[in-house]
Amino acid sequence: MAIMFSKYNPLATLKKIFTGQKEEPDENPCNFNVRQEKEKAYEAIERGTLQVSVEKIVGSVGRYHDFDNQFKTHSHSKDERLQGILKAMREGKNLPPIALYQIKEDFFILDGHHRYRASRELGHSHIRSKIVELLPSKNSLENNLYIEKTEFRDKAGLTDTINLTEPGQTQHLEWQILEHQNHLGVEKHQPVTFKQAAVDWYRTIYRPLYTIIGNSGLVHSFPERTVDDLYLYVSVHQWEKGKKRKYGIGIDKLIPTDMEAFRTKMAKHTEQEYPEMKREITVFILLNVEGKYEQMIFDKLLALKEVREVHTVNGSIDMIAKITLMRDLLSSDAEILSQFIQSSIRQLKGVTSTQTLIPGMSRIKEDDRCLI
């Protein structure tokens, strides 16, 4: 149920009228009123009772002057109350949840300052909280994106927000859920609601692919993007466009172009057994070297873990090295190869030039060995 908060503080207004004092802006980040006005956050939605990370609680509603930035009180009597709460928590007594206002990703304490402080002192990472969220209405890209993500989360009945950084993209996630809803209806021989499908999609499709992408470390190559952004990019290209394109066979082996086939594949693995989002590439490097450095270059090439074979040859080429590199499925062969050659081979003294050959179709006969 949504309610509206007044933009005005009646006590502050009366004080201004009767005393003639001018209101001075308070930029204290712990000041809930400052943050609320900045975000124009007046529409309230009850979110129920949830576990909230204590690190996300950044301030207080109305009582920030009573507490310092560590939520320590300035009153000895209040510290005695804190000791009583600490004792009750250590004894395992069930205390009521604290009350929080949420503005975007931050939380402000309405009631329960001492319970919050006690939880921090006891090293608790989360605290049970009754939450009222105040939705930002200030017209900005950041706020519009936040509202879009929140509306998708609520429509899907999810507890976690999918953190996309571009607006207008949740429609692709809704497409996936609708497709999964139809599949589940056929599989179960009974109607499945959108929220039921969303919960199953999140657990069996979204989380496995999110985990694979997160484990790959690929997000570090995309500043200001999130793992969820990469999930969207990969899933749209695989499942919305995958059946129409004629490229990307490497990634197809890991992530089938059929979303339900991916779901079936992941169901056979625990999270620890999810495959890596990487592929191996084999490259032959042809080198021309100065004769007096040939033996040194030969030995240094063999010392590189990526080098599998090194051969000296007669003719226009002096040396051939076979190397194996690992790359993530969204990077190009040329990118990873160029980086390796520049950092590991061109730096060797005596190397005058290099050429690279990337095999197309290859077969290796295991029993065909020539031993010298």
N, C-alpha and C positions, 0 to 999 in steps of 0.2 A: 504494500500500500504506500503510495507516494503522498507526502504532505509538503506544504510550502513554508519555508522559514522567512520571517520578516528580514528585510535588509537593514532595519534600523534598530539601534539600541536605545530604548526609551529612557533608561536611567541617564545615559550619557547626554541625551538630548535635553532632558530637564535640567541637568547640571549646567549645561551650556546656557540655557535660557535664564536661570536664576542667578548665576554667578558672573555671567558675561565672559567666562573663560573660553578661549579658543581651543578647539580640539587639536592636539598635536599628533601627528602620525606616529604610530608605534611600529617599527620595522622588526621587532623581535620575532625571529622565526618560530618561537614557541607560542606566539599569539595566534590563537585560532581565528579570531575575528579578522585579523589582517589577511590571513590565507583565504578565508571564506569570501571576503570582499574582492580579493585579487582574482579569484577563480569564478566569481559570481555564482557561488555554489549554494543554492537555496532550496532546490527540490530534493526532498529526503525520501529514501527508500530503506525499509527495514530489511537487513540481510540475515537476521537471526543470530544464533550463538555459534561462533567458530573459534578455532585456535588461531591466534595472530602472533606473528613473530614479534618479539619484544623490540627488535631492531627497527621495526617499521613504525613504532610509536614515537612521534617526534615532538609532541607538545601537549598542552593542556587547554581545556575549555574554561575560561573565566578565572582560573586559579593559578595562572602561570607566574604571578608575582610571589606566590607562596612557596615556590619551588625553584631551585637553581637548575642549571642545564643538566645536572645528574639526577634531578627529581629528589634532591635532598631538601628537607624542610628547614625553615628558619626558627621553628618553635620546639622547645624541649618536650612539651606535652605531646606534640604530634610524633616525636621520635619514640616516646613510650608506647604510643599506639602501634607504631611500626614493629616494635619488639614483640608485642602481643600477636600480631599477624604472623611474624616470622615463626614464633613458637607454634602457632596453630598449623602452619604449613608443614613444619618439620614433623608434627605429630600426625600428618596425613588427613587433617580435617577438611571437609568439603566446603570451601568458601564460595560465595556467589560470584558469577562472572563480573568482570569490570565492564563499564559502559564506554564505548568509543564512538566518536564521529570519524568517518572516513572521507577524505578528500583525495581522490585519485589514489595514489599508492601510499599515502601517508595517513596516520591515525592520530587522533587527539583524544586525551582522556577526559571524559565527562564525569565519571564517578569511578573511584577505585585507585586513586593515586598511591596509597600505601600498599595495596595488594600488588600493584605493578612494581613498586620499588622493592618489595620483599621478593618477588619473583626474580628480579635482576640479581639481588644479593645472593640468592640461592643458586644462581647459575642456570635458571630455566630459559630455554630458547623460545618457548611459546607460552602464551597465557590465554585462558578461556575468556572470551569477550563477546558481549552483546553489541552488535554493530548497527549503526544507522549511517548509510552512505549519503553524502551530499553531492549530487551530480553537478559538475561544472557546466555553466551555460555561456561563459565568455566565448565569443566567436573567434577561435584560433585553430590552426591545423592540429596542434597537439591535443586540444580538448575534443575536437570533432573525431579524431582518431580514437581517443579514449572512449568516447560514447559509443562509437561503432563496435569496438572490441567488447565493451560491457554488454551491449544489446545482444551481440552474438552469443556470448557466454550464457546470458540469462535465457535466451531462446532455446539454446541447446541443453540447458539444465546442467552445465558443467560447474565445477567448483573452482577451477583454475582458468585464468585468462590467457589466451593465446596471444603472444606479444608480437604482433606485426607492426612494421614501421611505415607502411604506406596505406592510405585510405582506400576504400573500395575493393579490398581484397577478400573480405570474409565471405563474399558470394561464392568463391571457389571452395571454401570449406563447407558451406551449405550444400553445394553441388555434390561433394563427396558423401555427406551424410544422407542426402536424398537417394543417391545411388545405393548406398549401403542399406538404407531403409527398405528399398525395393528387394534387394537381395535377401535380407533377413525374413521378409514376408514370405518369399517363396521357400526359403530354407525351413522355416518354422510352420508353414501352412496356416498362418494366422496373421492378422494385422499387427503391425509394429508401429508405435508412435514415433514421431520425430525425435523426442527426447530419449526414448529407449534406444533408438538407433545411434544417436549422438554419443551416449555413454559407452556403447559397445565399440563404436568407431574410434573413440578417444583411447580406449584400452587396447584394442587389437590392431589398429592401423596407425593412428597418429603417434602413440607413444613408441612403438617399435622403430618407425622411421625417424622420429625425433632423436631417439637414443643413438641410432646408427650415425646420423649426421653429427650429433654432439660429440660422439667418441672419435670421429674423424679429425676433429680440430679444424675443420674447413672454415668455420666462422671467423677464425683469426685472419683469414685472407680477405675478409669483407668488412672493413671498418664501418661502424655505426649500423651494422645489420645484426640480426639475431638468428639463433638457430631456427626459430619459427619462420623467419623470412626464407631461409634456405629450404625448410620443409615445404613451404608453399611453392617455391620455384621448382624443386625436384618433383613434387607430387603433381603439379599442374602439367609439367612436360611429360611425365610418365603416364598419367591416368586420364587426363583430358585430351592431350595431344599425341600421346604415345602410339596409338593405333594408326595414326595417319602419317607419321614421319618415317623416314627411311635411314636414319642415322642413330648413333648412340647405342650400338649393340653392346658395348662394354658395360654400361650401367644396367642394361636390360637383364643381364645375367644375375645381378644382385637384386634389382627392384623390377619385377615383371611389369609390363605395361597394363596388366589387368589388376586393379586394386584388390579384388577379392582373392586373386592368386597370391598376391603379396601377403594378405592376411593369413591364408592357409599355410604359406611357407614359414611365416614368423611363429605360428602356433606350435611348430615343431621344436622351437628353441626356447631356452630360458634367456633372460636378458644378458647374462654373461656369455652366451653362445652366439649372440647376434653377429653376423658377418661384418668384416671391416669394409668401409666404403673406399676401397683402394683397388688398383689393378697393377699388374706387373707389365713392364714394357722392356723388350730386348732391342738393343741397338748395337751396330757395328761402327766403330770409329776408325777411320783411316788416317794415319799420321805420317807426316814428313818431319824428320828430325835431323839435327846435326850429328854426324858420325861419332864425334868424340863424346857425346852425351847419351849415345844409344843404350848402353848397358844400364846407366843410372835411371833413364826414363823407363826402361823395361821393368826394373825392380820396383820403382815407385808406383807404376801402374798396378803391378801385382799386389801391392800393399793396400790398395783401395778396396774396400769391402764390396763396392758395386761392380768391380771388374771380375769377370768369370774366366776369361782366357786372354792371353797376349801372344802374338806371333810376329816374328820379324820375317819379312819377305823381300825377294829381289824384284826389281822393276821400278815403276814410277812411284810406288808407295813403299815406305820403309817399314811400317809397322801396322798391325791390325789388332784392335782390342774389342772384345765382346763384353758389353756391360749390361747389367739388369738394374732397372730403376723402378721404384714404386711411386705411383702418383694417385691423388684422389680422383674420383670419377668425373669431377667437373672441371679439372684443369686440362690443359692441352699437352700432348706429347712434346711439342716444340718448346713450350715454356719450361718444363722440368728438365729437358735435355740441354737447352741453352744454358740454364743455370748451372748444371753439373759441369759442362765443358768449360765454361768461363771460370768457375771456382776451383776445379780440380785438375784440369788437363792443360789449359792454356797457360796456367801459372808455372808449369814445369819448365825449367831452364833447358833450352835446346829444342823445344817444339817449335817448328817453323810454320806449320799449317795443319789443319784438320778438315776432314769431311765426314759426314755421318750418313749411314744407311739404316733405315728402319724397315725390317722385313714386312712383307705383305702376308701372303699365305705361307705357313711353315709346317713341316713335319719332321720329327726327329725319330730315327730308328734306333731304339735302345740297344739292340744287339749289333749295331754296325759301328764298331770301334776300331780305330787305327792306332795302335800303340807303338811308340818309337822308343 
